[in-house]
Amino acid sequence: MRHLAIVSLCLLTASCAAVVGKKELATYDLSAPTSFAEISGQTNAQLLVSIPTALKSLDSEMIVVRPGGAEITYFGDGQWNDKLPVLLQDKIIRTLENSNRVRSVVKPGDGVVVDYKIATTIRAFELVNDKGSIARVSLSVKIINDRTGRVRASRLFTATAPASLANTKKAVASLDVALDSVLRQLLVWVLKTI
């Protein structure tokens, strides 16, 4: 019994040391547009927004940095508040809902009969440090008729914003600016297409 108590104490001490020595990462969220005065149109369609697909390098909580060429690294002191595809699904849904121009927007599993699915692939969501620093967001989006399975329309949305890689907070703000542009473009396109 005494031996078990000593082993338990050693394990507890080792666990505490590991936690104390671990550096806390700052956690960041992205925003969705809330003002749409410049956007016109409306649809009575019910839309389903699926979780975007992405390569493994983007399918995580880590913030991608491309120092140049094909190399991919991550900010060491910051992370997203969820996996990037889940975060972007949320921002697409919020943008469509915030606009008050779409009848209904749901996620898979909500049990709602929908007219169209919004299928997205994340092509780029990164900070690029090659001949100047920029934030780049690129989403390939398809509108799929839920009844027929046919693609109604597809489009690639890309935006960049000047970026500062001096710290993670400024870098994330640059990605947020580029994402805002992409989400607004996406909303206008959805309203014109459906």
C-alpha positions in Angstrom: 0.0 0.0 0.0 2.8 2.4 0.9 4.6 1.5 -2.4 1.3 2.4 -4.3 1.1 5.7 -2.5 4.7 6.6 -3.4 4.2 5.7 -7.1 1.0 7.7 -7.2 2.7 10.7 -5.7 5.5 10.5 -8.3 3.0 10.3 -11.1 1.1 13.3 -9.8 4.3 15.3 -9.4 5.4 14.4 -13.0 2.0 15.4 -14.4 2.0 18.7 -12.6 5.5 19.5 -13.9 4.4 18.7 -17.5 1.4 21.0 -17.2 3.4 23.8 -15.6 6.1 23.7 -18.2 3.6 23.8 -21.1 3.2 27.2 -22.8 -0.4 28.4 -23.1 -1.4 29.3 -26.7 -3.6 32.4 -27.3 -6.9 31.3 -28.8 -8.5 33.3 -31.6 -11.9 33.4 -33.2 -12.9 34.9 -36.6 -15.9 37.2 -37.2 -18.8 37.1 -39.7 -20.2 40.3 -41.3 -23.1 41.9 -39.6 -23.8 44.9 -41.8 -25.2 44.4 -45.4 -26.5 47.8 -46.6 -24.7 47.5 -49.9 -26.1 44.0 -50.7 -29.4 43.4 -52.3 -31.5 40.4 -53.1 -33.3 37.7 -51.1 -34.2 34.0 -51.4 -36.9 31.8 -49.9 -34.6 28.8 -50.2 -33.6 26.7 -47.2 -29.8 26.1 -47.3 -27.6 23.5 -45.7 -24.0 24.4 -45.1 -21.7 21.4 -44.7 -18.4 21.4 -42.9 -15.8 22.5 -45.5 -13.2 20.0 -46.7 -9.5 20.9 -46.4 -6.0 19.3 -46.7 -4.5 18.1 -43.4 -2.4 21.3 -43.0 -5.6 23.4 -42.8 -7.8 20.8 -41.0 -6.6 21.8 -37.5 -6.6 24.6 -34.9 -3.2 25.8 -36.0 -2.7 29.1 -37.9 -0.9 28.4 -41.2 2.1 30.5 -42.2 3.9 30.1 -45.6 7.4 31.6 -45.2 8.0 31.1 -48.9 7.8 28.5 -51.6 6.2 25.2 -50.7 7.1 25.4 -47.0 4.3 25.4 -44.4 4.8 26.4 -40.8 2.4 27.5 -38.0 2.3 30.3 -35.5 3.8 28.9 -32.3 1.9 31.1 -29.9 -1.6 31.1 -31.3 -4.4 28.8 -32.4 -8.0 28.9 -33.6 -10.8 28.2 -31.2 -11.8 25.1 -33.2 -10.7 23.2 -36.2 -10.6 25.7 -39.1 -13.2 23.9 -41.3 -15.7 23.9 -38.3 -14.9 27.6 -37.7 -15.5 28.5 -41.3 -18.8 26.5 -41.5 -19.9 28.6 -38.5 -18.9 31.9 -40.2 -20.6 31.0 -43.5 -23.8 30.2 -41.6 -23.6 33.3 -39.5 -23.1 35.5 -42.6 -26.1 34.0 -44.4 -28.2 34.3 -41.2 -27.0 37.8 -40.3 -28.0 39.1 -43.7 -31.7 38.3 -43.1 -31.9 37.6 -46.8 -32.1 33.7 -46.7 -35.2 31.9 -45.4 -33.3 29.3 -43.4 -29.7 28.1 -43.0 -29.0 24.8 -41.2 -26.2 22.3 -40.5 -26.2 18.6 -41.4 -28.3 16.7 -38.9 -30.7 19.6 -38.1 -33.5 17.5 -39.6 -34.7 20.2 -42.0 -35.7 19.6 -45.6 -33.4 21.9 -47.6 -33.4 23.1 -51.2 -29.7 23.6 -51.7 -26.4 22.5 -50.1 -23.4 24.8 -49.9 -20.3 22.6 -50.3 -17.0 24.3 -49.6 -13.3 23.4 -50.0 -10.7 25.5 -48.2 -8.0 26.2 -50.8 -6.0 28.6 -48.7 -6.3 30.2 -45.3 -2.8 31.4 -44.6 -0.4 34.1 -44.0 2.2 34.4 -46.8 5.6 35.9 -46.2 7.1 35.9 -49.6 8.0 39.3 -51.1 5.8 41.1 -48.6 3.4 39.7 -46.0 -0.3 39.1 -46.9 -3.2 37.2 -45.5 -4.8 35.0 -48.2 -8.2 33.3 -48.0 -9.5 31.1 -50.9 -12.7 29.1 -50.8 -14.1 26.9 -53.6 -17.8 26.8 -53.2 -20.6 24.7 -54.9 -24.3 25.2 -54.7 -25.9 21.7 -55.1 -29.6 21.1 -55.7 -30.6 18.8 -52.8 -33.4 17.1 -54.7 -31.4 16.2 -57.9 -27.8 16.2 -56.6 -26.8 18.4 -59.6 -24.4 21.3 -59.1 -26.3 24.5 -59.7 -23.2 26.7 -59.7 -19.6 26.8 -58.5 -17.1 29.5 -57.9 -13.7 30.3 -56.4 -13.6 33.2 -54.0 -10.3 34.7 -53.1 -9.2 37.7 -51.2 -6.0 39.0 -49.7 -5.2 41.7 -47.1 -1.9 43.3 -46.1 -0.6 41.4 -43.1 1.8 42.0 -40.2 3.6 38.8 -39.0 5.1 40.7 -36.1 2.6 39.1 -33.8 -0.3 36.6 -34.0 -3.0 39.1 -33.0 -2.2 41.4 -35.9 -1.9 38.4 -38.3 -5.3 37.1 -37.3 -6.8 40.5 -37.8 -5.5 40.4 -41.4 -7.0 37.0 -42.0 -10.3 38.3 -40.6 -10.3 41.2 -43.2 -9.6 38.8 -46.1 -12.3 36.4 -44.8 -14.9 39.3 -44.5 -14.3 40.0 -48.2 -14.8 36.4 -49.2 -17.9 36.0 -47.1 -19.5 39.1 -48.6 -18.7 37.9 -52.1 -20.2 34.5 -51.3 -23.4 36.0 -50.0 -23.9 38.2 -53.1 -23.3 35.1 -55.3 -25.7 32.9 -53.4 -28.5 35.5 -53.6 -28.0 36.0 -57.3 -27.7 32.2 -58.0 -30.7 30.9 -56.1 
